[in-house]
Amino acid sequence: MSNLVHGHHVAGAKLDTSAPIAGPFPFEPFPKIARLRRECVITEKIDGTNASITIEAFDDGDFGVYPASRTRWIDIEHDNMGFAAWCVEHAQELKTLGVGTHFGEWWGSGIQRTYKQDRKRFSLFNTARWGDLPNELAVGIRNPARPACCDVVPVLYQGLYSDQYVQAALDNLADYGSRAAPGFRDPEGIVVFMAASRSLYKVTLKNDEKPKGSTE
């Protein structure tokens, strides 16, 4: 009986599994599988345009504020729906977000379904860091750490994952309208964040079975 080592048959050889073997190309391990029934956060999916703000600290104590769309850096001359101009206007407040990249949705007046807003708004995605603080009332207390110019996407459910909670969140939006823009009756859907795998999934109220951009 023979073993196959590095593509060659070696009669009677025993494979030493304790020593690393140099393969012909980088080894690609199978990823660990995250458990489904773990903590999840379900938030309202706002129909706007994806945006981010990166904060950089300089040695002199000052900070840089760098806006971006989903695919590129932007500035006032090469803007995306006025987001760069808004970042310049609110730069001092936005520095308090801290060093790093902060993702969110730029939405409201003139963007997608507009939500009947008279201005544009930026809602941060990281609810664990920027979300409203819970209290005994149905409405949370605004997180004082969040810049006054920023909102946060509304949390519809947080706890162990279950299909029933996904459906309940969708039903809540369908029955009562948007939580981000109270009174707006045509919300888009939800985003499910799975904590164990740190993965995001979306479910829309309409045409969820169709690919994005499909008109059929």
Residue pairs with C-beta under 8 A, 6 or more apart in sequence:
1 12
2 9
2 10
2 11
2 12
2 13
3 9
3 10
3 13
3 14
3 15
4 10
5 13
5 15
5 21
6 21
7 24
34 194
34 196
34 197
34 199
35 196
36 161
36 194
37 160
37 161
37 162
38 160
38 161
38 194
38 195
38 196
39 158
39 159
39 160
39 161
39 195
39 196
40 157
40 158
40 159
40 160
40 161
40 165
40 192
40 193
40 194
40 195
41 127
41 128
41 155
41 157
41 158
41 192
41 193
41 195
42 155
42 156
42 157
42 158
42 165
42 166
42 169
42 190
42 191
42 192
42 193
43 125
43 127
43 153
43 154
43 155
43 156
43 190
43 191
43 193
44 153
44 154
44 156
44 173
44 178
44 179
44 180
44 187
44 188
44 189
44 190
44 191
45 153
45 187
45 188
45 189
45 190
45 191
45 202
45 203
45 204
46 105
46 107
46 115
46 123
46 153
46 180
46 188
47 107
47 112
47 113
47 115
47 187
47 188
48 105
48 106
48 107
48 108
48 111
48 112
49 69
49 70
49 80
49 81
49 83
49 105
49 106
49 107
49 111
49 112
50 69
50 70
50 103
50 104
50 105
50 106
51 67
51 68
51 69
51 70
51 80
51 83
51 103
51 104
51 105
51 106
51 122
52 67
52 68
52 70
52 101
52 102
52 103
52 104
53 65
53 66
53 67
53 68
53 87
53 94
53 97
53 101
53 102
53 104
54 65
54 66
54 68
54 100
54 101
54 102
55 63
55 64
55 65
55 66
55 94
55 95
55 97
55 98
55 99
55 100
55 101
55 102
56 63
56 64
56 66
56 99
57 63
57 99
58 64
63 95
63 99
65 87
65 88
65 91
65 94
65 95
66 73
67 73
67 74
67 75
67 83
67 84
67 87
68 74
69 80
69 83
74 80
74 83
74 84
75 84
76 84
76 85
76 88
78 84
79 85
80 106
81 106
81 110
81 111
81 120
82 120
83 106
83 120
83 122
86 106
86 120
86 122
87 94
90 147
90 149
93 147
93 148
93 149
93 150
94 147
94 149
94 150
96 145
96 147
97 147
97 150
102 124
102 126
103 124
103 125
103 126
104 122
104 123
104 124
104 125
104 150
104 153
105 122
105 123
105 125
105 153
106 120
106 121
106 122
107 115
107 117
107 120
107 121
107 123
107 180
108 114
108 115
108 117
108 119
108 120
108 121
109 117
109 118
109 119
109 120
110 120
111 120
113 186
113 188
115 178
115 180
115 181
115 184
116 181
116 183
116 184
117 181
121 151
122 149
122 150
122 151
123 150
123 151
123 152
123 153
123 180
124 130
124 146
124 150
124 151
124 152
124 153
125 152
125 153
126 152
127 152
127 153
127 155
129 145
130 143
130 145
130 146
130 150
130 152
131 140
131 143
131 152
131 155
132 139
132 140
132 141
132 142
132 143
132 152
133 140
133 141
133 142
133 143
134 140
134 141
135 141
143 152
146 152
151 180
153 180
153 191
154 179
154 180
156 169
156 172
156 173
156 179
156 190
157 165
157 168
157 169
159 165
161 192
161 194
166 190
166 192
166 203
169 190
170 189
170 190
170 203
170 205
173 179
173 187
173 189
173 190
173 205
174 205
177 183
177 184
177 185
177 186
177 187
178 184
178 185
178 186
178 187
179 187
180 187
187 205
188 204
188 205
189 202
189 203
189 204
189 205
189 206
189 208
190 202
190 203
191 200
191 201
191 202
192 200
192 201
192 202
192 203
193 199
193 200
194 200
194 201
207 214
210 216
